[in-house]
Amino acid sequence: MAEARVSRRSTMKAALPKFRTPGENSSGPVLDLISKYGVLFALLASVVIFSLLKPDVFFTWANMRAILAQVAPLGVLACGLTVVLAMGDFDLSIAGMVGLGSAVVISLIATDGVPYQVAILAGLGVGVLGGLINGLLVAYAGASSFVITLAFSQVFQGAEFQITGQKTIIEGIPKAYSEIANGSGPFGIANQFYIMLGVMVVLYVLLEQSKVGRQMYAVGGNREAAHLAGVQVRRLRCAGFVIVALCAVGAAVLISAQQSSYSPNMGQSYLLPSFAAAFLGAAVLKPGRFTVLGTLVGALLLEVIATGLIQLSLSSAAILLIQGAILAIAVLLSRLGRNVR
């Protein structure tokens, strides 16, 4: 029995990420500094550069409030994605789920006259169902998360089009629903920013302060070793897909409430930035590790850059090209962080 406990403990250690001590396998102080604080420096540099280029527009409290409001849907979606990425999985269906969630909620409100609170609950129920299907196929059936979620992105999009007929919906949406995102909270910042903070606190506690979170990181570190150590690997992976789907519906509510409307493919423009934010976050504070706080920094960096580029009157094509380059740099920084660790 004692030998079994020792073996179990050593196996669990193998599943957890290994951290080097100061001076051990050191890659140099400059490389360490870049890998840990490079994204933070980039965020600060972006604010300074755009403030110098557009001092009367960018560096104003009104613009800062707008950035904090605009980052909320991306922050919610990217933080949900962080949970899945922490366990070594991918979810490419999040954009489809954003579209489906917004279609369900807005259609129930505008077409069927359902109270918006009930419509939101129905949308969250669709998110649970979609995430559960993804999780069961990946965690229990052994399918590739990349392939399955890519396929279900199309399934969710098809369901979205079936519900709305690919028609834009702008009428029949009550002001109370729009206030979810656009209502003003403390310091004049929009409500959706505080909703994002609430979601982040919950996910931060889950990942960083709970036994479940430590087990999730163990799954991401070494899935087989975590299983041998007694971690319910399949159950946790399945739960991760449900969490990210719920966050996708939450982001859908914020987007549709902010715009007071529904339009087809509302989530497509958030797919690349959400992954970029998460991978940028993996190069902050704890390099090579996906964290909620790091994802927030990544999301803020992307929103600052997007806002600054728009104010510089750059085209949408140029903004997309720059966002793609940022994602590539984020992956490289994340890889650098893993090497340093």
Secondary structure as GFF3:
##gff-version 3
##sequence-region A 1 341
A	DSSP	alpha_helix	2	15	.	.	.	ID=ss1
A	DSSP	alpha_helix	29	53	.	.	.	ID=ss2
A	DSSP	alpha_helix	61	86	.	.	.	ID=ss3
A	DSSP	alpha_helix	94	110	.	.	.	ID=ss4
A	DSSP	alpha_helix	116	135	.	.	.	ID=ss5
A	DSSP	pi_helix	136	140	.	.	.	ID=ss6
A	DSSP	alpha_helix	145	164	.	.	.	ID=ss7
A	DSSP	alpha_helix	175	182	.	.	.	ID=ss8
A	DSSP	three_ten_helix	186	188	.	.	.	ID=ss9
A	DSSP	alpha_helix	191	208	.	.	.	ID=ss10
A	DSSP	alpha_helix	211	221	.	.	.	ID=ss11
A	DSSP	alpha_helix	223	228	.	.	.	ID=ss12
A	DSSP	alpha_helix	233	259	.	.	.	ID=ss13
A	DSSP	alpha_helix	268	281	.	.	.	ID=ss14
A	DSSP	alpha_helix	292	311	.	.	.	ID=ss15
A	DSSP	alpha_helix	316	340	.	.	.	ID=ss16
###
